[in-house]
Amino acid sequence: MLHDLIRRLMASEPEPMPDSDARLALTALLVRLARADETYAQAERDRIDRTVATRYGLSPEDARQLRQEAEAVEAEAPDTVRFTRAIKDGVAYEDRIGVIEALWDVVLADGRRDEGEDALMRQIAPLLGVNDRDSNMARRRVEDRRA
């Protein structure tokens, strides 16, 4: 399964992904963002687990297992441009806005905004086809929930 997903992510013309692959790819993108500051803290792993559990209706154990699979995918996935293009082509816009919100949730999981994470967010949102306004609104929703 992982090798098929990696192959699809690396294809020159990505095709729509089955739900299970989209779920894994989106979780891998959360992992990539969490690793952007070169510190992959337990708080970030916990936030990813909670995010995917809520988003996909998973048990804590299933969410942890999905994150662990996503860590392997992220380590082998192509550069962020090709990675996000495959997600953009395979996931509906409304779901991509939800992904941006989940990404901001991970960025803010450790209580601070890191320059590397911010830079990656500025890159990821447009690559996913999400405009600045929707990305900023997603960030504000996350910040409001944390306040």
SEPA-436927 format. One line per 3 residues: number of its first residue (from 1); their letters; for each residue z, x, y of C-alpha. Coordinates in Angstrom, 2 decimals, padded with zeros to 5 digits. Each point is the difference from the previous one (the first is absolute). Example, Ala and Ser with C-alpha at 12.3 -4.5 7.8 and 13.67 -1.06 7.14 Angstrom:
1> AS> 007.80 012.30 -004.50 ~ -000.66 001.37 003.44
//
This chain:
1> MLH> 000.00 000.00 000.00 ~ 000.93 002.75 002.46 ~ -003.18 001.92 -000.70
4> DLI> -002.14 -003.12 000.52 ~ 001.68 -000.66 003.33 ~ -000.43 003.62 001.12
7> RRL> -003.67 -000.16 -001.01 ~ -000.47 -003.18 002.06 ~ 001.80 001.53 002.98
10> MAS> -002.29 003.02 -000.13 ~ -003.24 -001.98 -000.39 ~ -002.50 000.33 002.81
13> EPE> -000.26 -003.79 000.18 ~ 003.39 -001.56 -000.79 ~ -000.09 -003.43 -001.57
16> PMP> 002.52 -002.82 000.25 ~ 003.13 000.81 -001.99 ~ 001.74 -002.22 -002.51
19> DSD> 003.41 -001.13 001.22 ~ 001.87 002.48 -002.20 ~ -002.03 002.93 001.37
22> ARL> 000.36 -001.20 003.59 ~ 003.76 -000.29 -000.51 ~ 000.17 003.54 -001.36
25> ALT> -002.27 001.42 002.72 ~ 001.97 -001.69 002.78 ~ 003.27 001.29 -001.44
28> ALL> -001.52 003.49 -000.22 ~ -000.88 -000.26 003.69 ~ 003.68 -000.79 000.73
31> VRL> 000.93 003.13 -001.96 ~ -002.57 002.10 001.90 ~ 001.46 -001.13 003.30
34> ARA> 003.57 000.65 -001.13 ~ -001.01 003.53 -001.01 ~ -001.78 000.65 003.33
37> DET> 003.03 001.67 001.57 ~ 000.38 002.24 -003.08 ~ 003.32 -001.68 -000.76
40> YAQ> -000.09 -002.73 -002.62 ~ 003.51 -001.35 000.43 ~ 001.81 -002.35 -002.34
43> AER> 000.18 -002.52 002.87 ~ -003.81 -000.02 000.11 ~ -000.30 -000.43 -003.77
46> DRI> 002.54 -002.83 000.13 ~ -001.90 -001.64 002.86 ~ -003.28 000.24 -001.93
49> DRT> 001.69 -001.56 -003.05 ~ 001.40 -002.88 002.07 ~ -003.29 -000.48 001.83
52> VAT> -002.11 -000.25 -003.14 ~ 002.63 -002.11 -001.76 ~ -000.10 -002.52 002.84
55> RYG> -003.76 000.16 000.57 ~ -000.93 -000.41 -003.66 ~ 002.99 -001.93 -001.36
58> LSP> 001.13 002.86 -002.26 ~ 003.36 000.78 -001.51 ~ 001.71 003.14 001.30
61> EDA> -000.94 001.84 -003.22 ~ -003.65 -001.09 000.19 ~ -000.14 001.02 003.67
64> RQL> 001.43 003.42 -000.84 ~ -002.54 000.41 -002.80 ~ -002.87 -001.00 002.33
67> RQE> 001.19 002.56 002.57 ~ 000.17 002.72 -002.64 ~ -003.56 -000.78 -001.12
70> AEA> -001.06 -000.03 003.65 ~ 001.53 003.45 000.50 ~ -002.32 001.33 -002.71
73> VEA> -003.01 -001.77 001.54 ~ 000.83 001.31 003.47 ~ 000.23 003.56 -001.29
76> EAP> -003.54 -000.24 -001.46 ~ -001.57 -002.33 002.57 ~ -002.77 001.22 002.26
79> DTV> 000.50 000.72 003.68 ~ 001.48 -002.78 002.10 ~ -003.39 -001.03 001.43
82> RFT> -001.54 -000.71 -003.42 ~ 003.26 -001.42 -001.30 ~ 000.35 -002.54 002.82
85> RAI> -003.71 -000.85 -000.06 ~ 000.31 -001.03 -003.63 ~ 003.00 -002.16 000.87
88> KDG> -001.81 -001.49 003.02 ~ -002.98 -000.91 -002.14 ~ 002.15 -001.44 -002.76
91> VAY> 002.70 -001.94 001.88 ~ -000.24 -003.00 002.36 ~ 000.81 000.54 003.71
94> EDR> 003.14 -002.17 -000.06 ~ 001.36 002.06 -002.87 ~ -000.81 003.22 001.87
97> IGV> 002.09 -001.20 002.97 ~ 002.84 -000.51 -002.49 ~ -000.61 003.54 -001.21
100> IEA> 000.28 001.32 003.55 ~ 003.31 -001.82 000.36 ~ 001.20 001.49 -003.28
103> LWD> -001.12 003.44 001.18 ~ 001.99 -000.36 003.22 ~ 002.97 -001.09 -002.08
106> VVL> -000.21 003.28 -001.93 ~ -000.47 002.05 003.20 ~ 003.20 -001.50 001.40
109> ADG> 001.95 000.13 -003.30 ~ 001.83 003.19 000.91 ~ 000.92 -001.26 003.47
112> RRD> -002.37 002.21 001.95 ~ -003.69 000.31 000.81 ~ -001.44 003.34 -001.01
115> EGE> -003.05 001.45 001.78 ~ -001.81 000.53 -003.30 ~ 000.60 -003.56 -001.11
118> DAL> -001.04 -001.36 003.41 ~ -003.19 002.08 -000.10 ~ -000.82 -001.26 -003.48
121> MRQ> 000.63 -003.60 001.09 ~ -002.40 000.48 002.93 ~ -002.57 001.18 -002.53
124> IAP> 000.66 -002.56 -002.73 ~ -000.09 -003.23 002.02 ~ -003.59 000.36 001.25
127> LLG> -001.13 001.40 -003.35 ~ 001.31 -003.19 -001.59 ~ -001.91 -001.95 002.63
130> VND> 003.18 -001.23 001.69 ~ -000.18 000.02 003.79 ~ 002.65 001.55 002.25
133> RDS> 001.32 -003.37 001.13 ~ 000.67 -001.19 -003.56 ~ 001.52 003.36 -000.95
136> NMA> 002.33 -000.07 003.03 ~ 001.00 -003.59 -000.74 ~ 000.76 001.00 -003.60
139> RRR> 002.17 002.89 001.23 ~ 001.88 -002.30 002.37 ~ 000.67 -002.51 -002.78
142> VED> 001.51 002.79 -002.08 ~ 002.07 001.30 002.93 ~ 001.24 -003.54 000.77
145> RRA> 001.14 -000.46 -003.60 ~ 001.90 003.30 000.20 ~ 001.70 -000.82 003.33
//
